[in-house]
Amino acid sequence: MTVNLLDFDLEGLTAFFESLGEKRFRAVQLFRWIHQKGAAEFNQMTDLAKSLRDKLPALACVSSPRVVSRSDSKDGTIKWLFDLGAGNIIETVFIPESDRATLCISSQAGCAVGCRFCSTGHQGFSRNLTTAEIVMQLWFVEHSLRRELGCNERIISNVVMMGMGEPLQNYGQLLPALRTMLDDHAYGLSRRRVTVSTSGVVPMMDRLGEDCPVALAVSLHAPSNALRSDLVPLNKKYPIDELLQACVRYQVHAPRDFITFEYCMLDGVNDQPAHARQLIALMQKHQVDGLSAKINLIPFNPFPASGLKRSDHAAVVAFSEILLDAGLITTVRKTRGDDIDAACGQLAGEIQDRTGAKKRMFSQRQGMLGNIKIVVDSGVDT
């Protein structure tokens, strides 16, 4: 059986080449061909020895799953559905803006956490993705868009692990994928432009801080344990104070970074002034320990099974102003791609063939909500 070379970070690829009796520099050459140039055929890799090019096809491949569909939003967002086989579909979303281009990547088929406001969680959990299936999303989109746009320059500047699944529940496959994204011989992304979003898997947050301290976003969504346990069931295992203490420990490894706290605005559930004041008290309590926080308010994207509604304009304005008046850095995420079910919380693996959708030029839209700037917040600082 051949191995998919997208499964390897550079150290893994080096070990594979050494098992073939090849030198490290050959692994570096091939790594560059795959990730920097998008090559999938060994005969394209002209600076590899011909004997190696002849040997590799029987041992290895560079392959990605079949594309089920591509959907183009009116705002420039693009969503791909990939077929992993056995009925498993994952989604990858490209979000272009004037100053960055973000790719939202899935880490699991489905999700086991089961947050009430997330349609992916309602479909249940199927399986973890392999490293190759995680990296493939960046590899495929980056090089597909380069070919489409006739461009040799890097297109994707930011990666967010905010697609389907809880990344830290697939840590063994996530870590080499992150290392490939950061590697200068591959995509060369800075760690502040790669974000892992977690619902709060505390032990793995500690491991990530030690192994690969990329930007961190935490799905908070409530200022009290009773409410958060109702919205995010994982809170019953890792309650809020334990979670925020893990955030403080994480910042020891990333002292110049903010932790982004994601807060989905739910009408009448967590969006009242009293909730805002509780959130302020919670953040201030842990700021004493060294926590640097940014609050990202996320408009809820409704779906029938949730039984929840989006907070209205006035509630978002009032909530935001309370946080800002208390000195908390606060942003409101602009919904992107909701017309193709690609917005936050909507990724549920629906198979809808929209491949005939008209291709649109990338666009960036910003607005003002009261005196609060609306941003397309990818969870990373620029």
N, C-alpha and C positions, 0 to 999 in steps of 0.2 A: 504494500500500500504506500502510495506517495504521501509526503507530508506537505501541508500548505505553508509556504514560507512566510505568509502574513502572521502566522502564529508566533514568530520569533521576534524578540527585541534583538539588539545588536549582539549582546552577549550570548543569547540563545543561538543566534545564527552562527556566531563564531564557533561555539561548541559543536554545532552540527557539521560545519566545514572541517573542523579538526577531526571529527569521527570519520571523515572521508579522506583524511590525510592531506587536507588543504591548509594553506596559511591564513592567518587572520585577515590580511589585506584583501584576500579574495572575498571574504564575507563582507567587508566594508564596500567593495566595489558593487557586489550584488545588491546590498542594502540600499545603496544610492540609486541604482537602476530601478529598483522596485518602487521606492517611496518618493524620490525626487523627480524621476522621469516617468513613472507610471508604467514601466515595462512589465508585461506578463509572460512574454516568450523569451526563452533563454537565447535563442538565435539573434535577438535584438541587442544583446549585451556584448557589444563588439570588442570591449577591452578584456573580456574574460578569455582565458586560454581555450582554444577550440576543443581540446580534449575534455575540459570541464563542461563546456556547453553541450558536448555530445553525451556526457555522462548524466547530467542533471535531470533530463526529462523522465528517466526511469525511476528517479528517486524522489522528486519534488515537483511542486507546481505553485503557481500564483493564481488563485481563483477566488471569485466572489459569488454569492448566491444570485439566483435569477431575479431580475427586477420584475415585480408584478405590475407596478404602475408608477407613473410620475404625475403629480398634480401641481399646477402652477397657480399661485394665488394672485389676486389683483394687486397685492402690495409687494410682489416680488419674491415672497417666500415660496420655496419649492419643497415638496414632500415626496420621498420615495418609499415604496413598500418593497421589501425584500422577502423572498420565499426561502425559509431555512429548511423546508421539507417537513414531513410528518404533520402538516397542518399549521406550522408555526410561521407567523408573519411578524416582521419587525418594521419599525418606521424610523426614518432619518429625515431631519428637517434642516434646510439651509435658510438662514435669515440674513439677507444683505442690508447693509446700512451705508451711510456716506463715509463713515470712518472705520468700519470694520465689517467683516463677514463672518458670521458665526454658524457653526454646524452643531446641531443638537443630536447627540448619539444615544442609541439604546444599549443597555448592558444585559438585559434579560428579555426573554419572550414572555410577556405578562409580568406580573409583580405580585409578591406574596404579602406585601405590607398592608394593602387594603385600605388606604386612606379614603374617607367618605367622598371627598370632592374630586377624586381622580378616576377617570373612566378606565384607565389601564388597570388599576387595582380591582375594578369590578369584574374584569374578565378572568381574574385568577392568574395563577403562576403555572408556566409550562416547563421552562428550563433556563439555565444560565447560557449565555453566549460564550463561545470560545474566544480566545484572544484574537484569532484571525477574523471572526465575525464582528468584533468590536472595531478593529483597525480597518477592516474592509470598508466600513462606512465612510471614513475619512479618505482612504485611498481611492475609492470609486468616485465619490463626489468631487474631490479636488481635481482629479485628472479628467473626468467627464466634462466638467465645466471649463477647464483649460482648452480642451479640444473644441467645445462648443463656441467659446469666445475667441478662439484663435490666439490664445495667450500662453506665454511661457513663464510668466511670473506667478508667484504664489497667490491664490485666491482666498483661501480660508485662513483667517488671522486668529480666530478664537474657536475653541472647542468646549462645549458644555456637556457633561454627562448628566443630562436632564431628560433623556428620552424614556423609553419604556424600561421599567425595572428599578431596583435599588442597587446602585453600583457596588456598595460596600458589602452586599451579600454575595458578590461574585468577585471577591478580592483577588483570588489567585489568578484569574484571567484578566482582571482590570489592570493590575500593576505593570506587567510587560507591555500592555497596550499604551499606558500613559508614558512609559519610558520611550517607546517608539515615537510618540507624538513630540516629545521634548528633544529627541536626539538630533544633533546638528547634521548627521548624515542622512536624516529622514526629513521630518517636517520642520524641525528647528523652532518649535513654538516655545515661548517663555512660559515658565510655570505659572505666572500670573495671568496668562491667557488660556489656561486649561483649568476648567472648573469641575469639581466633583460635587454633585448635589446628593445629600443624604437625608433620610428621615430620622437619623440619629442612632446609627449602629455604633455605640460608644467604643467598644474594644477595637473595631476596625478603623475608627477615626484616629485612635492613638497610633495604630500601625502605619496608617497613611502619613501621618505627621513625621514619623521616623524614616519611612522608606522613600517618600516622594511627595513633599509638601506643596502640592499645587493649590490653587485657590479653592476655598471651601464655601459651599452654600448649604445652609441647614433649613430644612422644611419645618418651620416652627408652628405657625398658623393659629396659635392660641397662647394666652399669657398665664394660664393656670393648668394644673395637672388634670383636673376633672374634665375640663373642656377639651384639652389636647388629647386625652385618652379616648374621647369619643370620636375625634376627627382623625387622629393618627394612632392606631392601636399599638404601635411599637412603644409608645410612651409608657404603657403599663410595665414594660421591662426596663426601659431607660428613661426615668422621669426627668422633668425639665432641669432641675438643679444639677443632676448628674450629667446631663447633656451639655449644659453651659460650662460646667467645670472641664469637660473634655475639650470644648472650644478654647478655653483659656490655655490648656496644655498644648493644643494644636498651634497656638500663636507663638509659643516658645520657639517653634521651628520655622515660623513665618512671621517674624515680629513686625514687619512693615505693612502687613496686609490686614484688611478688614475681613471679618467673617460676615457673609451676607445671610441675613435671616429672611426667609421667604414667608410671606403672610398672605394667604388667599382670603380675599374679602368676601364674606358670606353674609347675606342679608339677615339681620336679626340674630345672628349666631355669634359672631366674633367681632363685629364692626361698630360697637357702641362706644361712646366716650369713656365709659368705665373700663372697657377692655383696653383702650389706648393708655389710660393711666396705669393699669396693671402692667402693661408691657413696658412702660417707662420705668416703673419701679423694679421690674425684673432685670432690665438692662443695666440700670444704675447699680444694682446690687453686685453684679458681676464685673462692672467696669472697675470697681475697686481692686479686683484681682488681676486686672490687666486686659479685660476683654475690649476689643475694638469692633464695634458692630455697625452694620448698615442694614436698615430695614427696607425690604423690597415688597411693596404692596402689590398684589397680583389680582386683577379682576378675575372672578370666577367664570369659567366657561361652562354653562349649564348643560347637563345631559339628563334624560328622564329618570334613570335609575337612582340618581343621587338624592332626590327630594329636597335639593337646596336651590337657592336663588342668588343671583349676583347682587352685591351691594349697589345702591344707587349712587348717582353722582354726588349728592349732598353728603352722604355718609362717608364716602371716600375723602372728600375735601375736609370735612370736620376731623376725621381720624388723622389724616396727614398733618393738618395744622397743629394738632395737639402734640404729635411727636416732634415736629419741627420746633415748636415753641420750647420744648424741653431740651433742645440741643441734639436730638438724635438725627443722624444722617438718614434721610428718607427719600426713596424714589417710588414712583408708580410705574409698573410695567405696562407698556402699551401692548395690547393684544395684537398678535401677528398671525396670519394664516388661518384665522378662524373659519373662513369660507371654504377651506379644504380640510377642516378638522385637524389642523396642525398646531393649534394654539396650546398653551400650557394646560395640562390636564386632559387633553382630548385624545391623546395617542392611545388607541385601543385596538389597532390592527384590523380595522375594517378593510375589506378588499373591495375597492371601487376603482374600476378602470377609467381613469381620466387622462390617459396618455395622449388624447387628441387635444388637450387644452392648449390654448394659444400661448406661445412663449412670450414672456414680457421682459422688458428691460428691468434691471435691478433698480429699486427705488428706496428712498428713505423718507419716512414721515415722522415728524415730531409735532407736538401740540402743547397747549398749556391747559391745565385743569386748575382753575382758580389761579393761585399764585404758585402752583406746584408743577414743576417740570415733569412731563411724561417722557420716559425714556424707554427705549427697547433694551432692557437690562439683561445682558447675557450672564450675569453673575460674576463678571470679572471687572477689575479696574483697569483703565487705560492710562 
